[in-house]
Amino acid sequence: MTARLPRHRRPAARILDAARAVFVTEGLDVPVREIARRAGVGPATVYRHFPAKEALVAAAFTEQVRAWRSTMDEGLADPDPWRGFRVTVRKLCELQARDHGFTTAFKSTFPRTLDLTAMRAASLTSAAALIRRARETGHLRPDVGLADLNLVLMANTGIPASTPAARGRFADLMVRGFRAR
């Protein structure tokens, strides 16, 4: 039995929340009817807001990208660049844990739906700035670069989502490994 989402939220938001939850746990092949049921709306309401399933999946993915962007922006806005770097790495690992392969499934199923190249370029630019700022404080090892941050995120995918403490410990260990001595 699955819980329904609160009715006080706008239908589009409830639909997106339900879709994201279903896509993450059951994959992209879940019928629109099931997403509608979990959102507490009818299928016609889903199609009124998202004319095609591809549009719904793209909107759910865009929400994921916004969460990543927001995390990067918060890290860059932190007046303490080293703290901004540390907190961002940890939050990115947490976001990735909640992803459950959704991003990979989206990219392979709908590769031309969104401009993924522009999204990736913006993410890399932010990550490079985050690294540069942390390095300038003297707290981040001078040899740490984008490839290292990417490696951490790739390794992070191997930690089961059911072990949040292990994921947090992994992020902390990686940040300690990045710290200048």
N, C-alpha and C positions, 0 to 999 in steps of 0.2 A: 504494500500500500504506500503510495507516495503522497506527501503533503501538498496541498495547493498553496499557491502564493497569496499573500494578503490582497484583498479586493480593493483596498484604498489606493493602491498604486495605479497609475495610468495603464491602460491595456498594452500599449507598445512596450512599456518597461517590463511589465509582467511577462509578456511573450518573450522578450529578449532574455530575461532571467531564466525562464523555464527552458528556452532553447539552449542556452549556454550550458545549463546543468545537464540536460539530456545529451547534448553533443559530447560533453566531456566524459560522461559515464557510459554512454551506449553507442557513440559514434554518430556519423553524419547521416546514416540511413534511416534514422528514426522518422516515422511518418509525421506529417504536419498535424494530423488529428491528435496524436499523442502529445505533441507540444501544446496544442490548444487546450487539451484536457488538463494538463499540469498547470497551465497559466490561468485556468478557470474561465476560458472564453471559448467561443465556437470557432471552428475552422474558417468560417467566413471572415471573422474578425482578424485572424492571423493574415489571411490573404488581402484584407483591406489595408493593413499596415505594411505587409511584405508581399507584393504581388507574385513572387516566385520564391521557392525554397532557397535558391541561390542567394537572393537578396537577404533573406533571414540569416543564413549562415555568414554572409559577408558582414552584416550588422553585428552579429555576435563576435566575429573576429575583430572588427573595428573597436569594439569595447575592450577586447583584450589588449590591442595595441595602445589604446588610450591609457590603460592601467600601467603599461610599461613606460609610456612617455611621461606620465605623471610621476612615476617613481624616479625616472632620470632627472626630470625637472626639479623635483624636491631635493635630490642629491646635489644638483648644480646650484641651487639657491641657498643651500646650507652655508652660513658664514664660515664654518670650519670645514675646509675641503676634505680633510682626512676623515672626519666623522661622516660627511656626506658620501664619501666613497664607501666606507664600511657599511653604513646603513643601506645604501643602494644595493650593494652586492647581496646583502642578506634578504632584502625585500624582493630582488629579482629571483633569487632562489625560491622564495616562498611563492611568488606568482607562477613560476614555472611548475612548482609542485601541483598547483591547482589547475594547470593546463591539461594534464593527463594526455598529451599527444594531440590535443585539439588543433594547435597551430600547424603541426606537421600534416595532419589529415586535411585541414583546410587548404594548405598550399599545394598538396598533391591532387586534391579533388577539383579545386577551383583556381588553378594557377593564374588565370587571366582576369579574374573578377575585380581585383584591386591592383593598384600600382605598387606591388611589393618592393620594387627596386627603390622607389622614393622613400618608402617606410624604412627600409633597411639602411639607406644612406643617412636618413635623419637620426636613426638609432646609433649608428656608428659615429656620427659627428658628436652626438651627446656623450657617448661613452668615452671617446677620445678626449673630450674636454674634461670630463670627470677624472680621468686618469691623469691628464696634464696638471690639473689643479692640485690633486693629491700628491703628485710627484714634486711639485714646486714647494710644498710644505716641508719636504725632506722626510716625510713619514713613509712614503711609498718608494719601494726599490726602483732605481732608475731603469732597470731592464724590464719592468712590467709594462706590457702593452695590450692592445686590443686582442691579440691572439690569445693572451693569457686569460683575459676575462671571458672570452668565448670558450676556452677550454674548461674553465670552471663551470660554465653553464651547461656545456655538453656532459661533463661528468655528473653534474647535479641531476640530470635526467635519469641516471641509473639508480638513484635512491628512491625506494618506494614511497609513494605519497602517504602511506599509512604510518610512516615513521617521521613525524615533524621534528622531533627532538634530534634525530640523526641528521636531518637536513640542515637544521640550525647549527649544529655542531660542525658539519662540513663547511658551511659558509664561514663560520668563525675561524676554522683552521686555515681555510684558504686566505682569508684576510690577514691572518697572522703570518702566513708564508709570504705574503706580498709586502709586509712591513720592512722598512729599511732597518738595518741593525746599527 
